[in-house]
């Protein structure tokens, strides 16, 4: 191999190595980060909704929300895109409940969640006194921190 051809291959391999180092690294969008954020956001929304419906106040932590999230269709459970989250939680009467949400997670760590089942009603609910209020659990948005370890405190999207 002559010198010119060898330099050509050195440049090609060097360029490939540079592109690989600049390319996509490990994504910070993981099930743990999504689950932590969705569970905390959901618990806080249930807490607010209970008061809107005129029920006795309950602390968000008492709903004991646990989320299990995955990407539909198998493959790796990492990165932005479509996700499905199943939430197991305790209702105001301490009854065990399960609901499933379809999420769309963006590369900045924000997501939109829409309930995939009819368990939680439609976009609005009636209070004890007949008023109509928005169903906070029907669809919601949130964000999570992409830096460091998964946090128990999600950020909210305004």
N, C-alpha and C positions, 0 to 999 in steps of 0.2 A: 504494500500500500504506500503510495507516495505521500509526501508531506502535505500537499494541498487537500488531498482526500481525507487524511487523518485529521487535519484541522477542521474540516467540514463536519466530521462525525463528533469531534469534541464540542463544537458549537451546538450541534443538534442535541446531544445528550445534556449539555449545560443548560440549554433552553428548556428542555423537558424537565430537568430538575428544578429550575426556577419556577416554571408553571405549576408544578406539583406543590411546591412550598407556598405559592400564593393562592392555590386553589382552596377548595372547601375542606376545612379541617373538621374536627369533631363538633357536632352541633350542640349548643347548650339547651336545646328544646328536648326535654326528656319526660318520660311518664311521671317521675317523681315531682318535677317542677309543676307540671300541669295538674296533677292530682292534688298537690298541696294548695295551689291557687283556687282551683274549682271548688274544693271542699270548703275552704274558708269563706270564699265569696258566697257560696250557696248558703252556708250557715248564717252569715250576716243578713242575707236577703230574707231567709225564713224568719229570723228575729224581727225584722222590720215588718214583714207581712203579717205576722201574728198580731202585732199592735194595730196595724191598719184594719184588721178584721175584728178588732174589739175583744180579742181573747186575752187571757191573763198573760202578763209578760213572762218571757222565758229567755234566759241567757243563750247566746249563740252556741256556746260550748255544750249546752245541754242537748242539742240536737245530734251530737256525736256523729257528724258526717264523715264518712270514709269514701274516697273516690278510687276507682280502678279504671285507668284509661289505656287505650290501645289504638293503633291505627287499623282501620278496617282492611280486610283483605290479606292479612298476614304481612310478612316481610319484617323490616326493622321498625321498631317502635321509637323512632327518633325523627326529629325535624318538623318543619312546618307542614301545613296541609290539613287534611281531614282526620279527625280523631273521634272516637266514641268513648264516652265516660259513663260508667254505671255508679250511681251514688246509693250507698246504704246509709240510712239515717233514722233517727227516732222522731216521730211526730209529736205534737203537743201533748198527746195522751200516752206518750212513751211506747207507742206501737211501732214495731219495726217496719220500715218502708224502703222501697227500692225504686229508683227512677233512672232512666237512661237519657243522656243528652248527646246530640250530635254537635261537635265542635269544629270550628275552622280556626286553626292557629296560624298566625302570621309570623314572619321571620323576626319581628321585633318583640316577640313574647306576648302579644295580645291575642285575645280569642273572642269569638262570638259563640254562645251556647244556646241551643234551642232544644226544648224537651222533645223527645222522640216518642213519648207515650202519652196517653190521655189521662193518666193518673192525677195530674196536677191542674186539670181544667184548661180553659182557653186563655186568651190574652187578658180577660178581665174576670173579676169575681164579685159576688154580692156580699156585703157585710151583713151582720145581724140586723142592723136597722134599715136594710134595703138599699144602701148606697152602692154604687158600682165603683170598684177600685181596680187599678192595674194589677195584674198578676205578675209579681216580680220574678216568679220562678218559671214562667213560661219561656222567656228568652232573656239572656243577660250577657254582659260583656265584662271582661277583666283582663288584667295583664300580670305578668310575673317577671321577676328579676332574672336576667340572663347571665349575670356575673356571679361568681362565687358558687356556694352550695345552695341547694334548694332552700327557700325560706318559708317559714310558717306564716309570714305576713305578706299577702299578695298586694300588688299595687292596683289601684282602681283606674279605669279608663274614663276620662270625662268627655 
